[in-house]
């Protein structure tokens, strides 16, 4: 099977670029601080409870319409700002959030007919599961099941007023002028479109979904729609 990637919605096949190997099986580094104490064996470990970014490298090659495809690929990659969605055919059930910053350094073959290069992306540590993009709608009490070993930070859309309970977390939703409010537990923000809606929410902490089963109670809310965002390393 010929392997390829999709970055920011564009397939590498659009540029005649295919993958010749994969550097996508590694895992990120934990963010730890080690402190040595005189007279004490070993080091004290302070865990910051996060993972660092990881560099993911794709060895790749071009052999069709080489000059035009190379120019198109170079300009496309370097035109994008910030993190973009990255998928590859090695891991069809996953995606990453990745940044391409260059440098763009192809190894050009004879007579400008073909070439190869290593595409290096700075990636957030998570491998997000595509199954975690599927929304779950609650019009009554129910539950969610996290199939991974890591706490997920969901996107929650609430309709109506009342109290939403997710596991041990509680969110009170007051009356607002909006038909619904989105609660993004990753960026810790409540909004409707571009409008800030945090003033209509009362909570002590944004919910997360631990491994296994988590109960969901919507109370007097009309409904809640949850995108769980499952991820692994």
C-alpha positions, 0 to 999 in steps of 0.5 A: 500500500502506498502511504500518504498523509493529510495536513490541514485538509490537503492530501500529500497525494495532491502534490505527488508526495508519498511516504517511504517510512514512518517515524510515527510510533514514538511517544512524547516525553513527560514533563518532570523536574528532578531535584537532588538533595544532599545526603539523600539517595536518588532524586526528588521527582516533581510531576507537572502532569503534562507531556511535552510536544513531540517531533514526528518525521515522515521520510517522503519522496516525489517523482511526478511533475517534480518541480511543480509539485515541489513548489506547490508543496513547499508553499502550501506547508509554509503558508499555514500558521499554528496547529493544523490537523495531521493524519496519515495512513499508518494510523487511520483511526487517529489524528494529531494537531501539528505545526510545520515550521520547516526547514524545507530541505529536499534532496533533489535527484538527477535531471530534476526528475525526483526527490526525497525529503524528511517532513518534520512536524512539531506535534502536540503529544496526544494521538486523538482518536477519531472515535472521540469526535463522535458526539453523544446526545443526552436527553436524560441520564446516561453515561460515557465510557472512556476506552483509553488510559488518559483523562479526556477533556470534552467539548460540551454543548448545553441547551436550556437551563439547569445543572449538568453533572458529569461524574463528580463535576457540576455545571450550573447553566443560567438563562441566556440569550443564546439557543445553546452554550459550548463549554470547551473543557480543554481551553476552559471557556464557555461561548456561543460562536464568537460571544463569551458566555462564561457569565452564564456558567457556574462551576468550580472546575471544568469536567474531564472524563477519566478512564472507564465509565462516567455518569451524566445527569442533565437535570432540567436541561433540555439536552447536552451534546458531548464530544468526548475527545478520547486520546492516547499516546 
